[in-house]
Amino acid sequence: MAAGGLIRLTGEQQAAVDNHGNLLLTACPGSGKTRTLIAKLVAEIEGVRSSPRAICCITYTNTAVQEIEQRTCEQLQPGDDAYFVVSTIHAFCLNEILRPYGWLKPEFAGQRKILTRESPDFEPICAHAAAQVNLFQLSQADFDAFEGLAVDARGNLIGLAVRNEPVKRAAPYFWARCAELGYIDFGTIVYGAYRLLRDHPRIAMSLCARFRWFLIDEFQDTTELQIEILKLLHATGRSRFFAVGDLAQSIFSFVGARPELVAPFGVHIGARQDLSLSENFRSSQYIVDQAERLFPRQPAMVAVGKNRDCPIEPLLVSGVTVFQAITEEFLPRLEAAGIQLGDATILAKDWASLVGLSRQLREFGTPIVGPGARPYKRSRLFAQLAEQFCGALTDPNPETSRQLERALFHAIQDVTGQRHIEVFSHGGRVVLIRLMREARRLADTALGAVAWLDAMSQATGTILFSAGYLDRVQSGLFYASVQEMKADMQRQNVNIVNLAIEDLGLFASPMRALRLSTLHYAKGREYDAVAMIGLRKGAFPYYRSDDVDAEKRLFYVGVTRARKLLMYVAERDKWGNPPSIFLGPDGVNMV
């Protein structure tokens, strides 16, 4: 059996997995880096099984955490979940450093709630901090700056707040208010973890005595502070590092990511840096050629997957509105190519560019998933679980079952703070069957979606309590969450009387809907068809941008999301701007 266990690897992927020292692996888009990371994780578990040690995998998003956990468990023996941890960098800093060792610094002692954009106190905390510096009308950009507040190793602000003077001055009041109300934000989590490791070396020694390997995904988006944390861990001499990423896809500089720090870190830890994944299994050669014009690679990226010979050439549409481009060009081409709506996406630099379009498409009769489509906050406790139940009811297939299983695991974790891996066992599947039977029974009684939410949230709490996953108090939290969802819908003037179970299921089974997304959110995803909008000079890159290379990398991410069909839209604007420079001879050469 290969080192990657049951996972079949290419020669490039196998060479990376077989490397036994520190490694910085460069991976082109669509090259199977997640597969390689999982293969490395599975291979190294073989070396720690029946020992006190484990493997730590750090990735960028909760979605990636779920995918890696699920796919890894499929390759392992029962009980092997004790030998690996998969988390985001923030979850790692919180659960492995701040919570167990926060008592060493009074300002981090005690339990604190995580402040997210969806937290009900987020905007009031921002408003309170802003008022202290006489800022009383907060814009979306101000909330974005507060959300991204972070510091470097010297405690200096980085990211969006650096260029937002009022938020910069309000930052101390923001953090003070968080502490007063029992919250901690993401920036403080990482900074607190760094200070603990820096000032108490025994913490790093303890962590590295436990973790034999640190596997790091999307390494190009690592911040200076995160690299300093990794250096402190490396200094113990007890752990090895396997980092995979792509400098051409570094698009989070606005939150402090610094791709120029990657190579020096590799030198610092003595990592091998000459291995790469250059085979693109995602896109057609036409699309790969476009990407290579933007950022030529050595060795060159080459299309090798099933879409390699797709004959659809990239297309530029200009001089019309976005709505016209989508309805008169993009949608007809999807139909002609036999591409389902759910396999297509429209990408823009920001949500503001998509909100108006989403309304127009909805009125046009095109089902969409994107900004303004979900009538409640996605962060509500029962929201994603309810969507997966409805998705499994309206579109039952193996994938919806897997998604429901993952949603149940994370819902229980959100309620209890504990990782109940047994959800993926036979006993967990029995509980899931009970839940689905109840979901179907309630749906068959002809209840509307809102009444179904009330009844199903109560039934879920009862069944999980009887199965021993929750206590009595916790079992009632799902019903309370539904009341919050209903309040959200009422605030948005949603006609909840006519809301159907199929409407909720759309978010779990989006194959029936066209997805609208920002380029940042689309990172790590792929689609048969991609339409990139807003590609005008002055807008992309932004005429005031001081980092055109960063915008070029964002453009590159959009190009490389497409498997078969790629459409560029340089819609007309009131200034008569020509298409983006990225579409010109120094870019993809479409104009």
Phi, psi and omega per residue, in radians:
M1 nan 2.424 -3.135
A2 -1.205 2.876 -3.124
A3 -1.050 -0.429 -3.128
G4 -1.448 0.241 3.114
G5 1.178 -2.287 -3.106
L6 -1.421 -0.093 -3.107
I7 -1.439 2.205 3.110
R8 -1.470 2.285 -3.047
L9 -2.101 2.694 2.992
T10 -1.370 3.009 3.103
G11 -1.062 -0.717 3.124
E12 -1.123 -0.775 -3.127
Q13 -1.137 -0.742 -3.125
Q14 -1.128 -0.667 3.120
A15 -1.074 -0.664 3.117
A16 -1.190 -0.771 -3.129
V17 -1.129 -0.636 -3.084
D18 -1.354 -0.210 3.140
N19 -1.220 2.181 -3.016
H20 -1.693 -0.084 3.098
G21 -1.843 -3.005 3.091
N22 -1.116 2.474 -3.044
L23 -2.515 2.329 2.889
L24 -1.895 1.891 -3.042
L25 -1.766 2.162 3.069
T26 -1.549 2.263 -3.082
A27 -2.247 2.135 3.092
C28 -1.278 2.877 3.106
P29 -1.012 2.452 3.058
G30 1.224 0.335 -3.044
S31 -1.627 0.070 3.122
G32 1.382 0.640 -3.120
K33 -1.174 -0.606 3.103
T34 -1.160 -0.718 3.062
R35 -1.015 -0.754 -3.130
T36 -1.159 -0.722 3.127
L37 -1.098 -0.760 3.129
I38 -1.146 -0.705 3.109
A39 -1.074 -0.701 3.099
K40 -1.133 -0.756 3.129
L41 -1.050 -0.832 -3.138
V42 -1.106 -0.739 -3.119
A43 -1.115 -0.722 -3.085
E44 -1.332 -0.405 3.041
I45 -1.106 -0.548 3.086
E46 -0.993 -0.548 -3.095
G47 -1.510 -0.175 -3.119
V48 -2.026 -0.116 -3.112
R49 -1.009 2.427 -3.114
S50 1.154 0.447 3.065
S51 -2.269 2.989 3.117
P52 -1.352 -0.078 -3.027
R53 -1.625 2.936 -3.090
A54 -2.650 3.101 3.115
I55 -2.034 2.367 3.110
C56 -1.943 2.175 3.098
C57 -1.984 2.134 -3.122
I58 -1.968 2.136 3.135
T59 -2.203 -3.113 -2.895
Y60 -1.598 -0.605 -3.044
T61 -2.244 2.804 3.081
N62 -1.128 -0.562 3.090
T63 -1.081 -0.755 3.111
A64 -1.144 -0.651 3.088
V65 -1.023 -0.835 -3.128
Q66 -1.064 -0.773 -3.113
E67 -1.117 -0.798 -3.102
I68 -1.164 -0.736 3.110
E69 -1.036 -0.833 -3.076
Q70 -1.136 -0.835 -3.080
R71 -1.224 -0.526 3.086
T72 -1.219 -0.773 -3.132
C73 -1.036 -0.565 3.140
E74 -1.162 -0.337 -3.079
Q75 -1.735 -0.097 -2.934
L76 -1.950 2.975 3.083
Q77 -1.475 2.765 3.055
P78 -1.002 2.351 3.135
G79 1.612 -0.158 -3.110
D80 -1.258 -0.197 3.119
D81 -1.094 -0.304 3.105
A82 -1.260 -0.225 -3.018
Y83 -1.850 0.171 3.051
F84 -2.647 2.664 3.071
V85 -2.274 2.277 3.059
V86 -2.085 2.214 -3.117
S87 -2.743 2.887 2.943
T88 -1.306 2.897 3.119
I89 -1.081 -0.631 -3.139
H90 -1.200 -0.720 3.110
A91 -1.154 -0.661 3.106
F92 -1.093 -0.852 -3.132
C93 -1.088 -0.648 -3.112
L94 -1.289 -0.902 -2.985
N95 -1.434 -0.520 -3.078
E96 -1.713 -0.320 -3.068
I97 -2.170 -1.039 -2.970
L98 -1.184 -0.821 -3.098
R99 -1.206 -0.788 -3.136
P100 -1.326 -0.426 -3.043
Y101 -2.117 0.093 -3.108
G102 -1.062 -0.410 -3.133
W103 -1.101 -0.288 3.129
L104 -1.283 -0.298 3.065
K105 -2.277 2.069 -3.036
P106 -0.924 -0.621 -3.076
E107 -1.222 -0.229 3.119
F108 -1.973 0.069 -3.103
A109 -1.283 2.681 3.090
G110 1.453 2.882 -3.132
Q111 -1.458 2.356 3.083
R112 -2.301 2.548 3.093
K113 -1.323 2.600 3.120
I114 -1.449 2.203 3.112
L115 -1.553 2.040 3.076
T116 -2.060 3.010 3.124
R117 -1.070 -0.507 -3.096
E118 -1.500 -0.150 -3.131
S119 -1.097 2.397 -3.100
P120 -1.073 -0.417 -3.121
D121 -1.605 -0.033 -3.061
F122 -1.065 -0.953 -3.093
E123 -1.161 -0.711 3.049
P124 -1.053 -0.653 3.100
I125 -1.135 -0.763 3.101
C126 -1.063 -0.780 -3.121
A127 -1.106 -0.717 3.116
H128 -1.072 -0.817 -3.124
A129 -1.133 -0.733 -3.115
A130 -1.136 -0.641 -3.131
A131 -1.094 -0.484 -3.126
Q132 -1.200 -0.339 3.108
V133 -2.010 0.382 3.052
N134 1.138 0.571 2.997
L135 -1.867 1.980 -3.013
F136 -2.016 -0.255 3.090
Q137 -2.033 1.755 -3.078
L138 -1.563 2.324 3.091
S139 -1.620 3.011 3.065
Q140 -1.042 -0.663 3.126
A141 -1.110 -0.599 3.108
D142 -1.169 -0.772 3.103
F143 -1.108 -0.673 3.092
D144 -1.063 -0.721 -3.127
A145 -1.168 -0.705 3.089
F146 -1.116 -0.746 -3.120
E147 -1.066 -0.632 -3.070
G148 -1.644 0.226 -3.123
L149 -0.963 2.213 -3.140
A150 -2.753 2.830 -3.130
V151 -2.280 2.861 3.058
D152 -1.619 -2.980 -3.058
A153 -1.140 -0.335 3.132
R154 -1.665 0.037 3.131
G155 1.488 0.183 3.126
N156 -1.529 2.472 3.140
L157 -1.070 2.500 3.035
I158 -2.315 2.944 3.044
G159 1.491 -2.712 -3.022
L160 -1.056 -0.593 -3.067
A161 -1.123 -0.420 -3.136
V162 -1.071 -0.598 -3.106
R163 -1.714 0.097 3.119
N164 -2.055 1.634 -2.987
E165 -1.023 -0.788 3.124
P166 -1.077 -0.765 3.132
V167 -1.166 -0.640 3.095
K168 -1.023 -0.764 3.126
R169 -1.278 -0.470 -3.100
A170 -1.479 -0.207 -3.046
A171 -0.928 -0.824 3.140
P172 -1.042 -0.631 3.120
Y173 -1.226 -0.600 3.084
F174 -1.068 -0.879 -3.123
W175 -1.155 -0.638 3.113
A176 -1.139 -0.719 3.133
R177 -1.165 -0.684 3.076
C178 -0.988 -0.858 -3.119
A179 -1.093 -0.691 -3.122
E180 -1.096 -0.634 -3.098
L181 -1.666 0.091 3.076
G182 1.419 0.502 3.121
Y183 -1.946 2.801 2.951
I184 -2.422 2.356 -3.111
D185 -1.658 2.966 -3.031
F186 -1.114 -0.703 3.138
G187 -1.083 -0.705 -3.141
T188 -1.209 -0.573 3.105
I189 -1.033 -0.858 -3.095
V190 -1.206 -0.743 -3.132
Y191 -1.141 -0.707 3.109
G192 -1.111 -0.716 3.115
A193 -1.109 -0.724 3.118
Y194 -1.077 -0.802 -3.112
R195 -1.108 -0.660 3.116
L196 -1.150 -0.770 3.126
L197 -1.149 -0.701 -3.118
R198 -1.136 -0.759 -3.018
D199 -1.578 -0.234 -3.112
H200 -2.352 1.385 -3.059
P201 -0.952 -0.424 -3.117
R202 -1.132 -0.406 3.111
I203 -1.158 -0.802 3.102
A204 -1.094 -0.699 3.116
M205 -1.062 -0.718 -3.137
S206 -1.170 -0.763 -3.139
L207 -1.099 -0.758 -3.084
C208 -1.346 -0.353 2.983
A209 -1.202 -0.488 3.126
R210 -1.496 -0.812 -3.024
F211 -1.744 1.998 3.124
R212 -1.302 -0.622 -3.140
W213 -2.259 2.534 2.905
F214 -2.008 2.005 3.096
L215 -1.768 2.166 -2.986
I216 -2.121 2.054 -3.136
D217 -1.605 2.727 3.086
E218 0.874 0.828 -3.005
F219 -1.128 -0.372 -3.133
Q220 -1.139 -0.312 -3.112
D221 -1.760 0.305 3.120
T222 -1.368 2.417 3.133
T223 -1.545 2.940 3.111
E224 -1.013 -0.740 -3.115
L225 -1.132 -0.699 3.111
Q226 -1.149 -0.649 3.090
I227 -1.146 -0.664 3.096
E228 -1.101 -0.630 3.076
I229 -1.113 -0.786 3.134
L230 -1.130 -0.625 3.096
K231 -1.111 -0.699 3.124
L232 -1.146 -0.628 3.081
L233 -1.213 -0.737 3.138
H234 -1.088 -0.606 -3.071
A235 -1.068 -0.325 3.127
T236 -1.247 -0.393 -3.107
G237 1.273 0.212 -3.053
R238 -1.806 -0.258 -3.023
S239 -2.237 2.736 3.067
R240 -1.992 2.833 -3.009
F241 -2.247 2.323 3.087
F242 -2.208 1.810 -3.079
A243 -2.013 2.366 -3.125
V244 -2.258 2.401 -3.129
G245 -3.038 -3.001 -3.087
D246 -2.636 1.944 -3.092
L247 -1.038 -0.536 -3.139
A248 -1.202 -0.231 3.132
Q249 -1.940 0.374 3.087
S250 -1.416 1.877 -2.997
I251 -2.227 0.242 -3.088
F252 -2.041 0.661 3.105
S253 -1.115 -0.438 -3.116
F254 -1.214 -0.216 3.028
V255 -1.983 0.282 3.009
G256 1.821 0.008 3.122
A257 -1.133 2.355 -3.104
R258 -2.300 1.600 -3.069
P259 -1.080 -0.400 -3.133
E260 -1.208 -0.157 3.129
L261 -1.555 -0.158 -3.037
V262 -1.130 -0.969 -3.090
A263 -1.062 -0.791 3.091
P264 -1.049 -0.611 3.086
F265 -1.143 -0.684 3.093
G266 -1.044 -0.728 3.097
V267 -1.124 -0.724 -3.108
H268 -1.021 -0.693 -3.092
I269 -1.702 0.091 3.128
G270 1.165 0.624 -3.071
A271 -1.426 2.567 2.972
R272 -1.264 2.341 -3.079
Q273 -2.227 0.229 -3.051
D274 -1.739 0.033 3.110
L275 -1.648 2.521 3.127
S276 -2.601 2.747 3.005
L277 -1.874 1.941 -3.007
S278 -1.962 -0.034 -3.097
E279 -1.658 2.106 -3.128
N280 -1.658 1.976 -3.126
F281 -1.600 0.022 -2.997
R282 -1.683 -0.927 -2.819
S283 -1.845 2.887 3.015
S284 -1.265 2.827 3.108
Q285 -1.127 -0.561 3.073
Y286 -1.001 -0.795 -3.102
I287 -1.259 -0.698 3.082
V288 -1.041 -0.694 3.126
D289 -1.083 -0.669 3.087
Q290 -1.086 -0.789 3.140
A291 -1.106 -0.695 -3.125
E292 -1.152 -0.510 3.077
R293 -1.173 -0.564 -3.139
L294 -1.319 -0.878 -3.123
F295 -2.380 1.543 3.117
P296 -1.062 2.432 -3.095
R297 -1.969 2.793 3.064
Q298 -2.362 1.867 0.022
P299 -1.246 2.755 -3.087
A300 -1.106 2.501 3.039
M301 -1.204 2.432 -3.120
V302 -2.369 2.447 3.117
A303 -1.363 2.223 -3.116
V304 -2.293 -0.065 -3.050
G305 -1.509 -2.989 -3.066
K306 -1.169 -0.340 3.141
N307 -1.639 0.088 -3.033
R308 -0.886 -0.785 -3.022
D309 -1.727 0.285 3.116
C310 -0.999 2.234 -2.988
P311 -1.489 0.080 -3.063
I312 -1.432 2.015 -3.139
E313 -1.456 2.560 3.060
P314 -0.987 2.583 -3.004
L315 -2.282 2.458 3.026
L316 -1.916 2.243 3.045
V317 -2.027 2.204 -3.115
S318 -2.453 2.862 3.046
G319 1.422 0.090 3.099
V320 -2.213 3.068 3.068
T321 -1.328 2.836 3.090
V322 -1.063 -0.761 -3.124
F323 -1.034 -0.741 3.103
Q324 -1.132 -0.740 -3.131
A325 -1.066 -0.706 -3.102
I326 -1.288 -0.815 -3.032
T327 -1.381 -0.522 -3.075
E328 -1.710 -0.326 -3.108
E329 -2.122 -0.933 -3.014
F330 -1.216 -0.932 -3.101
L331 -1.076 -0.775 3.081
P332 -1.075 -0.624 3.131
R333 -1.227 -0.575 3.038
L334 -1.061 -0.818 -3.114
E335 -1.114 -0.729 -3.127
A336 -1.142 -0.576 -3.130
A337 -1.542 -0.048 -3.124
G338 1.239 0.515 -3.127
I339 -1.684 2.209 3.127
Q340 -1.227 2.688 3.106
L341 -0.981 -0.687 -3.092
G342 -1.201 -0.206 3.086
D343 -1.731 0.252 -3.090
A344 -2.236 2.702 3.133
T345 -2.559 2.699 2.991
I346 -1.996 2.181 -3.043
L347 -1.995 2.423 3.100
A348 -2.433 2.906 -3.135
K349 -1.217 -0.550 -3.062
D350 -2.541 2.826 -3.127
W351 -1.122 -0.582 -3.075
A352 -1.006 -0.579 -3.131
S353 -1.254 -0.277 -3.038
L354 -1.807 -0.388 -3.025
V355 -1.080 -0.867 3.127
G356 -1.107 -0.699 3.119
L357 -1.117 -0.673 -3.139
S358 -1.091 -0.682 3.115
R359 -1.147 -0.757 3.140
Q360 -1.095 -0.739 -3.116
L361 -1.198 -0.645 3.115
R362 -1.117 -0.747 3.106
E363 -1.168 -0.509 3.112
F364 -1.278 -0.269 3.130
G365 1.716 0.220 3.130
T366 -1.651 2.065 3.100
P367 -1.160 2.334 -3.079
I368 -2.307 2.718 2.953
V369 -2.215 2.170 -3.094
G370 2.859 -2.727 -3.064
P371 -1.073 2.216 3.128
G372 1.496 -0.102 -3.097
A373 -1.395 -0.725 -3.134
R374 -1.438 2.161 -3.013
P375 -1.516 0.192 3.133
Y376 -2.595 2.937 -3.135
K377 -1.257 2.278 -3.120
R378 -1.107 -0.398 -3.085
S379 -1.355 -0.150 3.135
R380 -1.028 2.426 -2.967
L381 -0.919 -0.787 -3.053
F382 -1.578 -0.104 -2.970
A383 -1.052 -0.987 -3.052
Q384 -1.218 -0.598 3.091
L385 -1.150 -0.731 3.113
A386 -1.085 -0.742 3.129
E387 -1.073 -0.696 -3.141
Q388 -1.217 -0.649 3.033
F389 -1.020 -0.850 -3.095
C390 -1.163 -0.628 3.081
G391 -1.113 -0.723 3.122
A392 -1.187 -0.513 3.100
L393 -1.278 -0.728 -3.024
T394 -1.572 -0.403 -3.110
D395 -2.509 1.165 -3.077
P396 -1.186 2.198 3.069
N397 -2.844 2.931 -3.092
P398 -0.980 -0.614 -3.099
E399 -1.221 -0.733 3.110
T400 -1.128 -0.567 3.076
S401 -1.141 -0.740 3.106
R402 -1.135 -0.705 3.128
Q403 -1.126 -0.676 3.126
L404 -1.140 -0.716 3.120
E405 -1.063 -0.777 3.120
R406 -1.148 -0.701 -3.141
A407 -1.118 -0.668 3.106
L408 -1.132 -0.761 3.116
F409 -0.999 -0.817 -3.072
H410 -1.304 -0.544 3.072
A411 -1.130 -0.767 3.104
I412 -1.119 -0.696 3.110
Q413 -1.118 -0.707 3.122
D414 -1.092 -0.647 -3.108
V415 -1.327 -0.762 -2.986
T416 -1.723 -0.365 -3.034
G417 1.342 0.167 -3.103
Q418 -2.089 2.544 3.106
R419 -1.569 1.830 -3.125
H420 -1.657 1.421 -3.136
I421 -1.065 -0.398 -3.112
E422 -1.125 -0.183 3.021
V423 -1.005 -0.540 -3.110
F424 -1.531 0.071 3.137
S425 -1.581 -3.132 3.101
H426 -1.047 -0.754 -3.141
G427 -1.074 -0.690 3.111
G428 -1.129 -0.643 3.134
R429 -1.209 -0.555 3.057
V430 -1.098 -0.758 3.095
V431 -1.089 -0.712 -3.138
L432 -1.112 -0.672 3.099
I433 -1.102 -0.743 3.083
R434 -1.031 -0.768 -3.139
L435 -1.112 -0.762 -3.115
M436 -1.177 -0.627 3.094
R437 -1.092 -0.731 3.131
E438 -1.199 -0.681 3.112
A439 -1.066 -0.726 -3.133
R440 -1.241 -0.697 3.125
R441 -1.046 -0.766 -3.134
L442 -1.201 -0.634 3.106
A443 -1.159 -0.611 -3.108
D444 -1.289 -0.191 3.116
T445 -1.450 0.105 3.093
A446 1.173 0.442 3.024
L447 -1.209 2.620 2.974
G448 -1.273 3.012 -3.072
A449 -1.085 -0.668 -3.088
V450 -1.206 -0.784 3.087
A451 -1.118 -0.648 3.083
W452 -1.085 -0.730 3.118
L453 -1.041 -0.787 3.119
D454 -1.029 -0.893 -3.065
A455 -1.200 -0.735 -3.069
M456 -1.244 -0.584 3.121
S457 -1.156 -0.656 3.096
Q458 -1.208 -0.738 3.140
A459 -1.121 -0.674 3.128
T460 -1.083 -0.800 3.108
G461 -1.056 -0.735 -3.121
T462 -1.136 -0.797 -3.108
I463 -1.167 -0.725 -3.141
L464 -1.229 -0.535 3.050
F465 -1.172 -0.792 -3.122
S466 -1.159 -0.440 3.121
A467 -1.496 -0.088 3.096
G468 1.524 0.165 3.133
Y469 -1.415 -0.538 -3.071
L470 -2.248 2.754 2.981
D471 -1.603 -3.126 -3.033
R472 -1.091 -0.756 -3.128
V473 -1.159 -0.782 -3.126
Q474 -1.083 -0.567 -3.089
S475 -1.140 -0.363 3.134
G476 -1.538 -0.090 -3.055
L477 -1.254 -0.477 3.133
F478 -1.157 -0.746 3.116
Y479 -1.108 -0.729 3.111
A480 -1.080 -0.641 3.117
S481 -1.114 -0.678 3.131
V482 -1.105 -0.607 3.105
Q483 -1.122 -0.613 3.068
E484 -1.186 -0.688 3.104
M485 -1.086 -0.740 3.129
K486 -1.113 -0.694 3.097
A487 -1.121 -0.688 3.077
D488 -1.025 -0.801 -3.102
M489 -1.132 -0.677 3.128
Q490 -1.155 -0.658 3.110
R491 -1.133 -0.497 3.128
Q492 -1.630 0.158 3.106
N493 1.011 0.645 3.095
V494 -1.351 2.392 3.093
N495 -1.334 1.485 -3.007
I496 -1.240 -0.341 3.132
V497 -1.116 -0.666 -3.090
N498 -1.688 0.101 3.120
L499 -1.186 2.231 -3.065
A500 -1.872 2.756 3.072
I501 -1.025 -0.615 3.113
E502 -1.083 -0.580 3.117
D503 -1.122 -0.719 3.124
L504 -1.227 -0.649 -3.124
G505 -1.186 -0.317 -3.138
L506 -1.053 -0.587 -3.096
F507 -1.337 -0.348 3.086
A508 -1.595 -0.521 -3.137
S509 -2.168 1.238 -3.004
P510 -1.310 0.162 3.134
M511 -1.130 -0.262 3.117
R512 -1.647 0.049 -3.043
A513 -2.319 2.575 3.034
L514 -1.376 2.280 -3.085
R515 -1.661 2.321 3.010
L516 -1.906 2.318 -3.000
S517 -2.671 2.711 2.951
T518 -1.385 2.781 3.103
L519 -1.114 -0.656 3.115
H520 -1.113 -0.748 -3.119
Y521 -1.191 -0.498 -3.095
A522 -1.333 -0.208 -3.133
K523 -0.956 2.307 -3.136
G524 1.519 -0.077 3.132
R525 -1.909 2.938 3.131
E526 -2.611 2.664 -3.052
Y527 -2.526 2.650 3.050
D528 -1.090 -0.644 -3.091
A529 -2.340 2.416 -3.138
V530 -2.324 2.291 2.964
A531 -2.026 2.076 3.102
M532 -1.737 2.173 -3.078
I533 -1.946 2.948 3.112
G534 1.347 0.410 -3.032
L535 -1.594 1.140 3.129
R536 -2.039 2.627 3.043
K537 -1.060 2.373 -3.107
G538 1.638 -0.404 3.111
A539 -1.838 -0.663 -3.106
F540 -2.553 1.654 0.089
P541 -1.308 2.712 3.113
Y542 -1.119 2.402 -2.992
Y543 -1.127 -0.339 3.106
R544 -1.768 0.114 -3.076
S545 -1.129 2.381 3.060
D546 -1.777 0.161 3.137
D547 -2.516 1.336 -3.108
V548 -1.132 -0.577 3.121
D549 -1.071 -0.654 3.114
A550 -1.116 -0.694 3.117
E551 -1.227 -0.576 3.083
K552 -1.135 -0.675 3.090
R553 -1.134 -0.646 3.096
L554 -1.130 -0.735 3.074
F555 -1.051 -0.730 3.137
Y556 -1.064 -0.725 3.102
V557 -1.045 -0.732 3.109
G558 -1.087 -0.794 3.135
V559 -1.015 -0.749 -3.005
T560 -1.489 0.111 3.002
R561 -1.407 -0.334 -2.971
A562 -1.486 2.413 3.042
R563 -1.624 -0.843 -2.991
K564 -2.136 -0.849 -3.002
L565 -2.054 2.224 3.133
L566 -2.277 2.093 3.138
M567 -2.111 2.278 3.035
Y568 -1.752 2.344 -3.140
V569 -2.095 1.957 3.039
A570 -1.883 1.350 -3.029
E571 -1.163 2.714 3.125
R572 -1.236 2.608 3.047
D573 -2.312 3.030 -3.019
K574 -1.230 -0.237 3.126
W575 -1.674 -0.102 -3.139
G576 1.207 0.548 -3.121
N577 -1.154 2.499 3.074
P578 -1.352 3.054 3.108
P579 -1.070 2.795 -3.129
S580 -0.984 2.608 3.077
I581 -1.102 -0.408 3.124
F582 -1.207 -0.259 3.090
L583 -1.607 -0.090 -3.069
G584 -1.512 -2.943 -3.058
P585 -1.110 -0.423 3.091
D586 -1.591 0.045 3.091
G587 -2.056 -2.148 -3.116
V588 -1.471 -0.090 3.045
N589 1.109 0.824 3.092
M590 -1.660 -0.290 3.117
V591 -2.267 nan nan
